[in-house]
Amino acid sequence: MVTRNPGLLNGNKLKLGLFGANCSGGLAFIRLPERWNGSWEGNERLAIFADQAGFECMVPIARWSGFGGASNVNSKSWETLTWATALLAKTTRITVFGTVHAPMVHPVFAAKQMVTADHVGRGRFGLNIVCGWNKSEFDMFGVQALAHDRRYKYGEDWFNVVKSVWAAKEPQDYTSEFFDLKKLTGEPAPHGGVAPITMSAGASETGRAFAIRNVDLHYDYCRTPEESRDRITETKALAKAAGRNIHVWIPASVVCRETRELAQQYAMHCVNNADWEALDEQYRLYTGAFGSKTRSSAETEYVRHQQQVRAVLGYGGSYSLCGSPDDVAEQLARLSDAGFDGVAISFVNYLEEMPFFVQEVLPRLARKGLRAQ
């Protein structure tokens, strides 16, 4: 038996990942010319750089259409399992996740595709399970949009099929409320005979309970680190009581410049050039009858009008880090103190901004005892 993803589950006290680079625009709803174009060449260069810089993982967004507006954010995107496979072939240490919309990809096919990626990466593949919220994409696939809680029930059943394929030594049937499958087989098994690491996002009680039962990493929502502390403690305690360990992560946009003033100026420049038409379309889908319950409608309204940097740069409301290298390192330390194990960050332009972050912020995190030199 091999030890999988040692840096992601152990290693640095505060882990770092990159989030959303597989999509045009990344997580930023802006009309500026320097916004991330999501090209394959850019993704390849970014993965190699992140690998060399010691980042623990890359996590993609599974998107099938854009959000309209002048920028049509995420209209260009790479399918995440083939994206992960190719990047794993180009790197040596970093974990690369594939993000899978469970209702849109058959679990037997997904299980085989993920094993292929896992062997290419010598055990560095990770699975991010998404149960869905964007009804327009469900309509693209002609897939019925289930109610919120039933989506998670389906997702758990889907994941059970995947695990059955990964573990199958002999052909076996699988029958449940959602599936009736005959003589499942799945050789080869995942690399080293150990299942890939898994993650899921969902801050609703149903989504969090799904994560506690099923995955290794849980993406949670954060208004402030201090408000998240008790919830993180509870999540980890509930998982431990069930005989499991779980890490809690957070996505966050980053604007880091030489001074706090320059960072704040650029963040407001982004707000002043926001693509509100695209962002409001995302909000319409996100807060609709079928949408997500990660943020309440009231919280989304608050972020939209009172926390516009978070809204514009953080995919509608994810956490935002802004300031000088000292500021950003201190903000990351604050998240770690609250109990977050990792932060998956995004930039307006990943390749242009990440070298400064690596050069200036990582040594500061090392001095704080959060990461190795």
HELIX and SHEET records of a PDB file:
HELIX    1   1 PRO A    6  LEU A    9  1                                   4    
HELIX    2   2 TRP A   40  ALA A   53  1                                  14    
HELIX    3   3 THR A   80  LYS A   90  1                                  11    
HELIX    4   4 ALA A  102  MET A  104  5                                   3    
HELIX    5   5 PRO A  107  VAL A  120  1                                  14    
HELIX    6   6 LYS A  135  PHE A  141  1                                   7    
HELIX    7   7 HIS A  148  ALA A  167  1                                  20    
HELIX    8   8 HIS A  191  GLY A  193  5                                   3    
HELIX    9   9 GLU A  205  ASN A  214  1                                  10    
HELIX   10  10 PRO A  225  ALA A  241  1                                  17    
HELIX   11  11 ARG A  260  ASN A  272  1                                  13    
HELIX   12  12 TRP A  276  TYR A  286  1                                  11    
HELIX   13  13 SER A  297  GLN A  306  1                                  10    
HELIX   14  14 GLN A  308  LEU A  313  1                                   6    
HELIX   15  15 PRO A  325  ALA A  338  1                                  14    
HELIX   16  16 TYR A  350  ARG A  367  1                                  18    
SHEET    1   A 9 TYR A 319  GLY A 323  0                                        
SHEET    2   A 9 HIS A 247  CYS A 256  1                                        
SHEET    3   A 9 LEU A 217  TYR A 219  1                                        
SHEET    4   A 9 ILE A 197  ALA A 201  1                                        
SHEET    5   A 9 PHE A 125  VAL A 130  1                                        
SHEET    6   A 9 THR A  95  HIS A 101  1                                        
SHEET    7   A 9 CYS A  57  VAL A  59  1                                        
SHEET    8   A 9 LYS A  15  PHE A  19  1                                        
SHEET    9   A 9 GLY A 342  SER A 346  1                                        
SHEET    1   B 2 GLN A 172  THR A 175  0                                        
SHEET    2   B 2 ASP A 180  LEU A 184 -1                                        
END                                                                             
